[in-house]
Amino acid sequence: MTDEELVKKFVDLHTEAETLLAQDKIKDAKQKYLEVVNAYHEIDKSSLEHFHKELAYEQVTTLFQKVNEAKERVTIPYHLIAAGILVIALSVLVFVKPSIIGFVGFEDIIRQPVSITFTETSVKQITLQDRPMSLLASGTYTGNVKLYYKTGEKFELIFDSTKTKGGTFKDICEETCEIITSSNVIDLFAKTEGGTLTLNELSYKTQNNRNSAPAWSANTRTFKAKINTPLTLDLSEYFIDPDDTDLVYLSTSTEGLNVMVQNSLVTITPKAPGTKRIVFVASDLQEVTRIPVTIEVQ
């Protein structure tokens, strides 16, 4: 496969994954994400220039964030996501400064695309990413329609077409600018009265679940090793997670070092003397911490 064909394959798969996410087909998007990761792996091993590989890496990590944020709607197997990160991190053999790259958790405001059309008076159930504290709607309509948030036997008005003009509405709430619910699964009731209502997007506030990134806990970033002698480090002894979350550990490699990661153990076998630099990585699948370290080979 030529370089141009590799790029086209990656772009097409990435677009398909984004489309599936927009359609709320999270399970299918998860599978497509793994195909994107494999396509990235092919690009990284190709003769494409480095900036192309970096761009593809950024797109894969952004896509991972979106898939990870959707995990409340469909449970994504932990080991599959971890494997995806592992492929990405081990394939990119570049240096970065000590930094925390945010795969952020849920933000204060979530905008969730939906595609639901009410052609008759009815109730439809929607699964949101997180428990909402407010509910605003955007979409289009014809005729006289109303949209309600249904909780038990109570109906709270979201949108009333008699209060707007033009056939479209954006971020509208009437009685749902603040709501109280214990679930991320909600019921929406539409009263159409001969018209139609298409819901394109829901916006809502949610509890800001701040996640703390893993942290480097050791007092050194320099390790000594001997040529052809494996050096094994347990990264769980060098990283801590403030939230006490299980971590996924990764490492880059460099010329003159063979590096293998298995669970929390990283084994480094030097093949040439000198000072080598690699990057240790720890992730809780929301935040990623990268720590450059020095390997002094004698």
Beta strands, then each sheet from edge to edge (+ up, - down):
strand 1: 99-102
strand 2: 109-118
strand 3: 122-127
strand 4: 136-142
strand 5: 146-151
strand 6: 154-160
strand 7: 168-172
strand 8: 185-191
strand 9: 196-205
strand 10: 215-216
strand 11: 222-225
strand 12: 231-234
strand 13: 239-240
strand 14: 248-251
strand 15: 257-262
strand 16: 265-270
strand 17: 274-283
strand 18: 287-297
sheet 1: 1+ 18- 11-
sheet 2: 1+ 18- 17+ 14-
sheet 3: 2+ 9- 4+ 7-
sheet 4: 3+ 8- 5+ 6-
sheet 5: 10+ 13-
sheet 6: 12+ 16- 15+
end
